[in-house]
């Protein structure tokens, strides 16, 4: 295998390994109402977004910045944008009529946060 194939394989492994904890944290922070399709879009968007930095760095150092690094990173970014846009569309239609309790940052929270 040539270097560009190795870069793609390594970036995919890093993205898959990093997307499981990131998706879990995101779901814990806010529930997904879009069902299975919403979860798939969410997971693929997170996976692609996590792959942007490794793709840029590994592609630049191992193959070349203009030849492979930047185009690969922009491809991962475009895939992340499309997947998260799909997630947003599915999630918006699923949240119609659902009452969501948003806890907004209040003055009392600011005083007790210690910041």
BAFI-356827 format. One line per field, with one value per residue (C-alpha): residue number from 1; residue in one letter; x, y, z. Coordinates in Angstrom, 2 decimals, always signed. Example, Ala and Ser with C-alpha at 12.3 -4.5 7.8 and 13.67 -1.06 7.14 Angstrom:
! residues 2
seq: (1_2)
type: (A_S)
c1: (+12.30_+13.67)
c2: (-4.50_-1.06)
c3: (+7.80_+7.14)
This chain:
! residues 115
seq: (1_2_3_4_5_6_7_8_9_10_11_12_13_14_15_16_17_18_19_20_21_22_23_24_25_26_27_28_29_30_31_32_33_34_35_36_37_38_39_40_41_42_43_44_45_46_47_48_49_50_51_52_53_54_55_56_57_58_59_60_61_62_63_64_65_66_67_68_69_70_71_72_73_74_75_76_77_78_79_80_81_82_83_84_85_86_87_88_89_90_91_92_93_94_95_96_97_98_99_100_101_102_103_104_105_106_107_108_109_110_111_112_113_114_115)
type: (X_X_X_X_X_X_X_X_X_X_X_X_X_X_X_X_X_X_X_X_X_X_X_X_X_X_X_X_X_X_X_X_X_X_X_X_X_X_X_X_X_X_X_X_X_X_X_X_X_X_X_X_X_X_X_X_X_X_X_X_X_X_X_X_X_X_X_X_X_X_X_X_X_X_X_X_X_X_X_X_X_X_X_X_X_X_X_X_X_X_X_X_X_X_X_X_X_X_X_X_X_X_X_X_X_X_X_X_X_X_X_X_X_X_X)
c1: (+0.00_+1.17_+1.32_-2.02_-3.83_-2.10_-3.13_-6.79_-6.74_-5.06_-7.44_-10.47_-9.20_-8.60_-12.02_-13.85_-12.01_-12.69_-16.29_-17.64_-16.83_-17.70_-21.09_-21.77_-20.98_-23.15_-26.10_-25.66_-25.71_-28.79_-31.17_-31.60_-35.24_-34.71_-34.67_-32.27_-31.83_-30.96_-28.45_-26.81_-26.46_-25.16_-22.59_-21.32_-21.11_-19.08_-16.88_-16.12_-15.53_-13.07_-11.18_-10.48_-7.40_-5.74_-6.38_-4.77_-1.78_-1.04_-1.80_+0.47_+3.40_+3.27_+2.16_+2.09_-0.09_-1.48_-1.37_-3.25_-3.44_-5.65_-7.99_-8.52_-9.23_-11.68_-13.38_-13.84_-15.14_-17.63_-18.87_-19.25_-21.22_-23.57_-24.11_-24.75_-27.06_-29.00_-29.03_-30.41_-33.19_-34.20_-33.94_-35.95_-38.82_-38.75_-38.86_-42.06_-44.49_-41.92_-41.55_-37.83_-36.79_-33.82_-31.93_-30.61_-27.65_-29.03_-27.48_-27.72_-25.78_-23.12_-22.72_-22.47_-20.19_-17.02_-15.82)
c2: (+0.00_+3.51_+6.32_+7.88_+4.61_+4.31_+7.85_+7.11_+3.89_+5.57_+8.54_+6.24_+4.23_+7.42_+8.77_+5.59_+5.29_+8.92_+9.06_+6.53_+8.58_+11.87_+10.58_+9.16_+12.52_+14.34_+12.03_+12.42_+16.21_+16.33_+13.58_+12.66_+12.68_+11.72_+7.96_+5.64_+7.90_+10.83_+8.73_+7.53_+11.08_+12.23_+9.45_+9.89_+13.66_+13.31_+10.65_+12.85_+15.95_+14.12_+13.01_+16.55_+17.30_+13.88_+13.96_+17.36_+16.51_+13.00_+13.82_+16.83_+15.13_+11.79_+12.75_+16.51_+19.45_+20.48_+17.05_+15.14_+16.70_+19.72_+18.06_+15.10_+17.39_+19.45_+16.25_+15.13_+18.60_+18.54_+15.08_+16.28_+19.31_+17.24_+14.60_+17.17_+19.08_+15.85_+15.31_+18.81_+18.25_+14.92_+16.28_+19.42_+17.46_+15.02_+17.80_+19.38_+19.29_+18.06_+20.27_+20.55_+21.88_+24.12_+25.19_+28.62_+30.23_+32.55_+35.18_+32.79_+30.14_+32.71_+33.63_+30.03_+28.77_+30.17_+31.71)
c3: (+0.00_-0.69_+1.86_+0.95_+1.62_+4.97_+5.84_+5.05_+7.10_+10.08_+9.96_+9.83_+12.81_+14.80_+13.83_+14.75_+18.06_+18.95_+17.80_+20.32_+23.46_+21.74_+20.63_+24.08_+25.70_+23.21_+23.83_+27.57_+27.21_+24.99_+23.95_+20.27_+19.21_+15.57_+16.16_+14.39_+11.38_+13.63_+15.55_+12.31_+10.97_+14.35_+14.61_+11.03_+11.46_+14.65_+13.04_+10.05_+12.17_+14.41_+11.29_+10.02_+12.13_+11.77_+8.02_+7.67_+9.84_+8.62_+5.00_+5.12_+6.82_+5.02_+1.50_+1.07_+2.06_-1.32_-2.84_-0.16_+3.33_+2.74_+0.19_+2.52_+5.48_+3.42_+2.29_+5.90_+6.77_+3.89_+4.90_+8.49_+7.33_+5.17_+7.88_+10.61_+8.29_+7.74_+11.49_+11.98_+9.44_+10.99_+14.52_+13.75_+12.27_+15.21_+17.80_+16.50_+19.40_+21.93_+24.97_+25.74_+29.13_+28.38_+31.44_+30.59_+32.31_+34.96_+37.16_+40.11_+38.15_+37.37_+41.04_+42.23_+39.42_+40.93_+37.66)
